[in-house]
Amino acid sequence: MLEKEDLEIRPERAEDRALIWEINRLAFSGEAEPNLVDKIRESAGFIPQLSLVAVRQGRIVGHILFSRIEIRVLNRLERSMPALALAPMAVHPDFQNQGIGSALVRRGLELGRDLGHAVVVVVGHPDYYPRFGFTSARAKGLEAPFPVPDEAFLAIDLVPGSLHGVMGTVVYPSAFEEAI
């Protein structure tokens, strides 16, 4: 397991982008996720402080991205609620299962809360994200804009009670559609 002093988590820098692209390509065995990162960077949803890299012994070994999305609230005319999407999160295959992904998620959630964000949504592995407090997004009153299994559509209130009484559909920016 990873020792805290062995890992630095910091915002990405311009010179990190090629390595971030490659880590996402290797972790996901394709170009959809690295292309998504590039498209989000070009969008209004990009938050530089929430594009984080994990650095171990001077080498970038992981990346996580949180970006702006919204929840279109039902029964409230033209009302939307801001939220964050966690997508994607990647760790270089040589460094997986060492706690690096968990450290990235925890730091990203902490920074998101510190920056004033109240809700994070993820479409991800149902055995992984609940350890951080993610639970069923549908049970919280949210719907996805595309087909996704209940167990993979998850959300967390960074501010307790933020989703209380909210029913709505998560709206992803066009960057998510353009990259895939």
Secondary structure as the mmCIF struct_conf table of DSSP 4:
data_model
#
loop_
_struct_conf.conf_type_id
_struct_conf.id
_struct_conf.beg_label_comp_id
_struct_conf.beg_label_asym_id
_struct_conf.beg_label_seq_id
_struct_conf.end_label_comp_id
_struct_conf.end_label_asym_id
_struct_conf.end_label_seq_id
HELX_RH_3T_P HELX_RH_3T_P1 LYS A 4 ASP A 6
STRN STRN1 GLU A 8 PRO A 11
HELX_RH_3T_P HELX_RH_3T_P2 ALA A 14 ASP A 16
HELX_RH_AL_P HELX_RH_AL_P1 ARG A 17 PHE A 28
TURN_TY1_P TURN_TY1_P1 SER A 29 SER A 29
BEND BEND1 GLY A 30 GLU A 31
HELX_RH_AL_P HELX_RH_AL_P2 ALA A 32 ARG A 41
TURN_TY1_P TURN_TY1_P2 GLU A 42 GLU A 42
BEND BEND2 SER A 43 SER A 43
TURN_TY1_P TURN_TY1_P3 ALA A 44 GLY A 45
STRN STRN2 PHE A 46 ARG A 56
TURN_TY1_P TURN_TY1_P4 GLN A 57 GLY A 58
STRN STRN3 ARG A 59 VAL A 73
TURN_TY1_P TURN_TY1_P5 LEU A 74 ASN A 75
BEND BEND3 ARG A 76 ARG A 76
TURN_TY1_P TURN_TY1_P6 LEU A 77 GLU A 78
STRN STRN4 SER A 80 VAL A 91
HELX_RH_3T_P HELX_RH_3T_P3 PRO A 93 PHE A 95
TURN_TY1_P TURN_TY1_P7 GLN A 96 ASN A 97
BEND BEND4 GLN A 98 GLY A 99
HELX_RH_AL_P HELX_RH_AL_P3 ILE A 100 ASP A 114
TURN_TY1_P TURN_TY1_P8 LEU A 115 GLY A 116
STRN STRN5 VAL A 119 VAL A 123
TURN_TY1_P TURN_TY1_P9 PRO A 126 TYR A 128
HELX_RH_3T_P HELX_RH_3T_P4 TYR A 129 PHE A 132
TURN_TY1_P TURN_TY1_P10 GLY A 133 GLY A 133
STRN STRN6 THR A 135 SER A 136
TURN_TY1_P TURN_TY1_P11 ALA A 137 GLY A 141
STRN STRN7 LEU A 142 GLU A 143
BEND BEND5 PRO A 145 PHE A 146
HELX_RH_3T_P HELX_RH_3T_P5 ASP A 150 ALA A 152
STRN STRN8 PHE A 153 ASP A 157
BEND BEND6 LEU A 158 VAL A 159
TURN_TY1_P TURN_TY1_P12 PRO A 160 GLY A 165
STRN STRN9 GLY A 168 VAL A 171
HELX_RH_AL_P HELX_RH_AL_P4 SER A 174 ALA A 179
#
